[in-house]
């Protein structure tokens, strides 16, 4: 029994569910970012799996590289925002921040 498309889709679904749970339930901004990264990684697994099992084209790999670049820029911008929030409020609990501009 080899590893097939179903195995990749199950792994991707589990990663997506964990990431979605982290985004919805966490109050810490860093944990929300980690959840978003898990969601993006589950999309990458889907792109690569469908590219491998769907044919010999490189569309999935190109899309995965694009998602990786998107994740890097999202992390850099979000971390800059989190540092600014911490500098102003001395915490990073996102549910207690109601005014970013004073």
Backbone bond lengths (Angstrom), bond angles and torsions (degrees), N, CA, C in turn:
res aa  C-N    CA-C-N  psi(-1)  N-CA   C-N-CA  omega(-1)  CA-C   N-CA-C  phi
1 X - - - 1.448 - - 1.521 108.76 -
2 X 1.308 116.80 119.67 1.449 121.38 179.52 1.518 111.28 -97.41
3 X 1.290 113.52 173.19 1.458 119.48 178.03 1.515 108.06 -83.08
4 X 1.312 115.99 122.17 1.457 121.17 -177.09 1.519 111.86 -112.45
5 X 1.306 114.46 -173.69 1.461 121.26 -178.89 1.523 111.32 -61.93
6 X 1.318 116.76 -35.10 1.461 120.53 -179.09 1.521 111.69 -61.38
7 X 1.319 117.03 -39.61 1.462 120.57 179.50 1.525 111.14 -63.16
8 X 1.329 115.99 -42.67 1.463 119.39 178.46 1.527 111.34 -64.92
9 X 1.326 116.56 -40.08 1.459 120.03 -179.65 1.525 111.65 -67.82
10 X 1.312 117.39 -37.27 1.464 120.54 176.60 1.523 110.48 -65.57
11 X 1.321 117.54 -44.90 1.461 121.34 177.23 1.523 110.80 -60.63
12 X 1.313 116.36 -43.92 1.458 120.76 179.06 1.522 111.39 -63.76
13 X 1.309 117.30 -40.95 1.465 120.84 177.97 1.519 112.40 -64.09
14 X 1.330 116.60 -39.48 1.467 120.45 177.92 1.521 110.25 -65.38
15 X 1.335 117.12 -45.61 1.465 120.29 177.92 1.526 111.47 -61.37
16 X 1.329 116.64 -41.64 1.463 120.22 178.59 1.520 111.01 -62.91
17 X 1.332 117.41 -42.78 1.457 120.98 -179.30 1.530 111.25 -64.61
18 X 1.324 117.12 -42.06 1.466 120.45 177.87 1.524 110.27 -64.50
19 X 1.328 117.12 -43.15 1.459 120.65 178.54 1.516 112.22 -64.05
20 X 1.313 117.41 -42.23 1.460 120.99 178.66 1.526 110.65 -65.23
21 X 1.323 116.94 -40.17 1.461 120.96 176.62 1.527 110.68 -61.01
22 X 1.334 116.85 -42.15 1.464 120.50 179.47 1.525 111.57 -66.08
23 X 1.318 117.74 -39.30 1.461 120.59 -179.87 1.531 110.71 -67.58
24 X 1.313 116.96 -40.79 1.464 120.34 -175.24 1.526 112.29 -76.48
25 X 1.325 118.34 -39.43 1.462 120.24 -169.90 1.513 115.19 -97.47
26 X 1.297 119.26 -19.23 1.462 120.30 -174.63 1.511 111.96 -83.77
27 X 1.328 115.82 144.32 1.450 121.52 177.11 1.522 111.37 -100.31
28 X 1.308 117.31 -18.18 1.454 121.82 -178.41 1.529 108.98 -83.69
29 X 1.324 116.41 132.24 1.465 120.63 -176.27 1.527 112.22 -64.69
30 X 1.301 117.84 -34.30 1.473 120.77 178.96 1.525 110.32 -65.05
31 X 1.318 117.09 -40.64 1.461 120.33 178.87 1.532 111.48 -67.37
32 X 1.326 116.85 -34.71 1.463 119.83 176.17 1.522 109.72 -64.68
33 X 1.330 117.36 -41.60 1.467 120.45 176.84 1.519 111.84 -62.82
34 X 1.318 117.02 -39.14 1.462 119.74 177.70 1.529 110.77 -64.65
35 X 1.327 116.77 -37.20 1.462 120.29 176.00 1.518 111.88 -64.06
36 X 1.340 116.64 -41.32 1.467 119.93 176.92 1.527 111.39 -63.08
37 X 1.312 117.08 -38.30 1.466 120.11 177.25 1.523 111.30 -64.20
38 X 1.328 117.33 -38.45 1.468 119.79 176.37 1.523 111.30 -63.96
39 X 1.318 116.86 -39.39 1.464 120.33 178.24 1.529 110.24 -63.99
40 X 1.325 117.21 -43.60 1.469 120.13 178.57 1.528 111.75 -65.70
41 X 1.332 117.35 -36.49 1.463 119.83 177.68 1.525 111.58 -68.17
42 X 1.320 117.33 -33.70 1.467 118.40 176.59 1.530 110.48 -66.82
43 X 1.325 116.82 -35.86 1.469 119.38 175.34 1.525 110.58 -65.14
44 X 1.326 117.67 -38.93 1.465 120.81 177.38 1.520 111.50 -61.54
45 X 1.322 116.92 -41.80 1.458 119.70 179.07 1.528 110.08 -61.96
46 X 1.326 116.68 -40.65 1.463 119.48 177.24 1.522 111.76 -63.55
47 X 1.333 117.90 -45.23 1.461 120.67 179.35 1.522 111.41 -58.31
48 X 1.314 116.69 -47.31 1.464 120.48 -178.12 1.524 111.10 -68.05
49 X 1.326 117.77 -41.36 1.463 120.59 -179.30 1.527 111.43 -64.47
50 X 1.328 116.80 -44.77 1.463 118.68 179.37 1.518 111.44 -69.22
51 X 1.320 117.22 -30.00 1.455 119.82 176.41 1.532 110.64 -68.53
52 X 1.329 116.32 -39.65 1.462 119.97 -178.34 1.521 112.09 -72.43
53 X 1.316 116.86 -44.80 1.452 120.12 -175.36 1.518 113.34 -91.07
54 X 1.304 118.46 -10.63 1.451 121.26 -178.21 1.513 113.68 -94.11
55 X 1.292 118.11 -13.69 1.456 121.10 -178.52 1.517 110.21 156.14
56 X 1.312 115.65 -175.04 1.465 120.14 -177.39 1.529 109.37 -105.43
57 X 1.291 116.88 50.48 1.455 119.80 176.42 1.521 109.05 -110.17
58 X 1.296 116.35 162.58 1.455 121.61 -176.39 1.526 112.29 -102.37
59 X 1.319 117.52 14.68 1.458 119.92 -178.70 1.527 112.09 -62.37
60 X 1.316 118.36 -39.36 1.460 121.92 179.99 1.509 112.44 -66.21
61 X 1.345 116.32 -40.63 1.459 119.40 178.74 1.523 111.66 -67.13
62 X 1.317 116.90 -38.79 1.461 120.86 178.42 1.523 109.96 -65.28
63 X 1.311 117.44 -42.62 1.460 121.00 178.37 1.529 110.65 -64.99
64 X 1.329 117.49 -38.93 1.463 120.78 178.80 1.529 110.99 -65.29
65 X 1.315 117.40 -40.86 1.470 119.92 177.22 1.521 110.41 -64.13
66 X 1.326 117.00 -39.41 1.462 120.48 176.72 1.523 110.84 -62.21
67 X 1.324 118.12 -41.73 1.462 121.54 178.92 1.522 110.52 -66.12
68 X 1.318 118.09 -37.56 1.462 121.11 177.78 1.524 110.39 -63.70
69 X 1.330 117.40 -43.47 1.469 121.00 177.23 1.520 110.15 -63.43
70 X 1.319 117.02 -41.23 1.454 121.13 177.43 1.524 111.34 -62.34
71 X 1.320 117.08 -40.27 1.464 121.16 179.55 1.530 111.11 -66.30
72 X 1.305 117.14 -37.38 1.469 120.33 179.16 1.525 110.28 -65.62
73 X 1.318 117.40 -45.42 1.461 119.60 179.92 1.527 111.10 -67.62
74 X 1.322 116.54 -38.12 1.469 119.86 177.63 1.520 110.75 -62.84
75 X 1.312 117.07 -42.17 1.462 120.41 -179.93 1.524 111.37 -65.67
76 X 1.325 117.63 -41.48 1.462 120.50 -179.67 1.527 111.37 -64.94
77 X 1.306 117.23 -45.26 1.466 120.57 -179.74 1.526 110.80 -68.30
78 X 1.319 117.20 -42.75 1.459 120.43 -179.16 1.525 111.40 -66.11
79 X 1.317 117.79 -39.10 1.462 119.71 177.70 1.525 111.39 -65.96
80 X 1.333 117.53 -35.97 1.464 119.81 175.44 1.524 110.82 -64.32
81 X 1.321 117.44 -40.50 1.462 120.75 176.92 1.522 110.84 -65.42
82 X 1.321 117.19 -41.67 1.465 121.11 179.38 1.521 110.88 -64.14
83 X 1.313 118.16 -40.67 1.465 120.52 177.10 1.524 110.93 -63.48
84 X 1.314 117.17 -38.70 1.459 120.75 176.95 1.528 110.98 -65.65
85 X 1.316 117.28 -41.73 1.465 121.06 177.61 1.526 110.20 -62.69
86 X 1.321 116.85 -43.86 1.465 119.88 -179.92 1.526 110.86 -64.30
87 X 1.313 116.82 -38.54 1.453 120.58 179.40 1.530 111.10 -63.80
88 X 1.311 117.90 -36.21 1.466 121.29 -178.70 1.524 113.59 -85.03
89 X 1.330 118.21 -38.34 1.458 121.16 -172.27 1.520 114.34 -110.31
90 X 1.296 119.39 -11.06 1.471 125.02 -179.01 1.530 113.10 64.92
91 X 1.317 117.90 19.40 1.466 123.76 171.85 1.524 107.69 -156.54
92 X 1.334 116.14 166.90 1.463 120.21 -179.84 1.524 111.77 -125.41
93 X 1.319 116.65 28.62 1.463 120.45 176.28 1.529 108.01 -78.77
94 X 1.320 116.02 114.22 1.461 119.82 -170.50 1.516 113.55 -74.49
95 X 1.316 118.47 -19.53 1.459 118.79 179.80 1.531 112.36 -81.11
96 X 1.326 118.83 -12.26 1.457 121.92 179.31 1.524 113.08 -100.28
97 X 1.305 116.91 2.88 1.452 120.66 -179.58 1.522 107.79 -100.00
98 X 1.323 115.96 112.68 1.459 118.79 -178.73 1.537 112.10 -114.50
99 X 1.325 117.10 -18.13 1.459 120.13 178.94 1.520 108.99 -133.18
100 X 1.309 117.38 117.46 1.458 120.53 175.81 1.525 111.46 -92.22
101 X 1.311 116.44 -21.03 1.450 119.73 -177.57 1.518 108.92 -121.01
102 X 1.300 116.63 121.29 1.462 120.98 178.49 1.499 110.74 -126.71
